[in-house]
Amino acid sequence: MIEGLNKETLKRLYIKEQKTTIEIAKMFGCSPFAILYRCKRNRIKLRPRGWRIKELDKSVLRRLYVKEGKSSKIIAEMFSCSPDTVLNRFREYGIPLRDRSIKRLTKALLQRLYVKEGKTVREIAKIVGSSREVVRRKCKQFGIPLRNPGSKKIEIDKSALRRLYVKEGKSIKKIAKIFNCSISPISKRVMLFGLKKGIVK
């Protein structure tokens, strides 16, 4: 049972406040299917798909897509319609698609965000407004090895690495042991930061 979601609450949210099953699911930390099941079980009449399309005006789409950076898929879920419907509205209102944002995914940017700062593919996709698949494809294109899903991010700043590698003269292998990681990310950061033994900047 979903705590706090009784028939009265569901009727208030779904009928009176006209929230979608997705919005209600997020509020209670469950799946939209669980909300649909409870609506049917409590004999709450479901709205037809696409009932909110009339609300998809230019100002709303600009706010959600341009200002807030939401994807066409997320917007479609919010308005109970298909992503194609949302894309058609973009064309109708002359709202440019974010496919140009892929050009922002340069090798230098990916090295900084993914290698140096240790951000995940999901985080980078959100920053540039593209899909995770695009980020992965660009990493492979630029020869940037992808981390295993769920692997721990390695936080190694330049000052710490300079102290260990340049000032203290530790080997990359020893530094990798200190940070409990493989040699590869340490070696990459040494090259990325331009660190050389015996040269203290």
Backbone hydrogen bonds, N-H to C=O, Kabsch-Sander energy under -0.5 kcal/mol:
donor,donor_aa,acceptor,acceptor_aa,energy
3,E,1,M,-0.7
5,L,2,I,-1.9
6,N,4,G,-1.1
10,L,6,N,-2.4
11,K,7,K,-2.4
12,R,8,E,-2.2
13,L,9,T,-2.5
14,Y,10,L,-2.8
15,I,11,K,-2.1
16,K,11,K,-1.6
17,E,12,R,-2.8
19,K,13,L,-2.9
24,I,20,T,-2.3
25,A,21,T,-2.2
26,K,22,I,-2.1
27,M,23,E,-1.6
28,F,24,I,-1.6
29,G,25,A,-0.7
30,C,25,A,-2.3
34,A,31,S,-0.6
35,I,31,S,-1.2
36,L,32,P,-2.5
37,Y,33,F,-2.4
38,R,34,A,-1.8
39,C,35,I,-2.3
40,K,36,L,-2.3
41,R,37,Y,-2.6
42,N,38,R,-2.1
43,R,40,K,-1.2
44,I,39,C,-3.5
45,K,43,R,-0.7
50,G,80,S,-2.5
51,W,48,P,-1.3
52,R,79,F,-0.8
53,I,50,G,-1.5
55,E,52,R,-1.9
56,L,53,I,-2.2
57,D,55,E,-2.3
61,L,57,D,-2.3
62,R,58,K,-2.5
63,R,59,S,-2.0
64,L,60,V,-2.5
65,Y,61,L,-3.0
66,V,61,L,-0.6
66,V,62,R,-1.4
67,K,62,R,-2.1
68,E,63,R,-2.4
70,K,64,L,-2.8
75,I,71,S,-2.3
76,A,72,S,-2.2
77,E,73,K,-1.9
78,M,74,I,-2.1
79,F,75,I,-1.8
80,S,77,E,-0.9
81,C,76,A,-2.4
85,T,82,S,-0.6
86,V,82,S,-1.4
87,L,83,P,-2.6
88,N,84,D,-2.3
89,R,85,T,-1.7
90,F,86,V,-2.0
91,R,87,L,-2.0
92,E,88,N,-2.3
93,Y,89,R,-2.5
94,G,90,F,-0.7
94,G,91,R,-0.6
95,I,90,F,-2.8
100,R,97,L,-0.7
101,S,98,R,-2.0
102,I,99,D,-1.4
103,K,100,R,-1.5
104,R,101,S,-1.3
105,L,102,I,-1.6
106,T,104,R,-2.5
110,L,106,T,-2.3
111,Q,107,K,-2.4
112,R,108,A,-1.9
113,L,109,L,-2.9
114,Y,110,L,-2.6
115,V,110,L,-1.0
115,V,111,Q,-0.5
116,K,111,Q,-2.8
117,E,112,R,-2.6
119,K,113,L,-2.9
124,I,120,T,-2.2
125,A,121,V,-2.4
126,K,122,R,-1.8
127,I,123,E,-1.9
128,V,124,I,-2.3
129,G,125,A,-1.1
130,S,125,A,-2.1
135,V,131,S,-1.5
136,R,132,R,-2.5
137,R,133,E,-2.5
138,K,134,V,-2.3
139,C,135,V,-2.2
140,K,136,R,-2.1
141,Q,137,R,-2.1
142,F,138,K,-2.2
143,G,140,K,-1.0
144,I,139,C,-3.2
151,S,148,N,-2.3
155,E,153,K,-0.7
156,I,154,I,-0.9
161,L,157,D,-2.0
162,R,158,K,-2.6
163,R,159,S,-2.1
164,L,160,A,-2.1
165,Y,161,L,-3.0
166,V,162,R,-1.9
167,K,162,R,-2.0
168,E,163,R,-2.4
170,K,164,L,-2.6
175,I,171,S,-2.3
176,A,172,I,-2.3
177,K,173,K,-1.5
178,I,174,K,-1.9
179,F,175,I,-2.1
180,N,177,K,-0.7
181,C,176,A,-2.6
186,I,182,S,-0.7
187,S,183,I,-2.7
188,K,184,S,-2.4
189,R,185,P,-1.8
190,V,186,I,-2.2
191,M,187,S,-1.9
192,L,188,K,-2.7
193,F,189,R,-2.8
194,G,190,V,-0.5
194,G,191,M,-0.5
195,L,190,V,-2.3
198,G,166,V,-0.6
199,I,196,K,-1.7
200,V,198,G,-0.6
201,K,199,I,-0.6
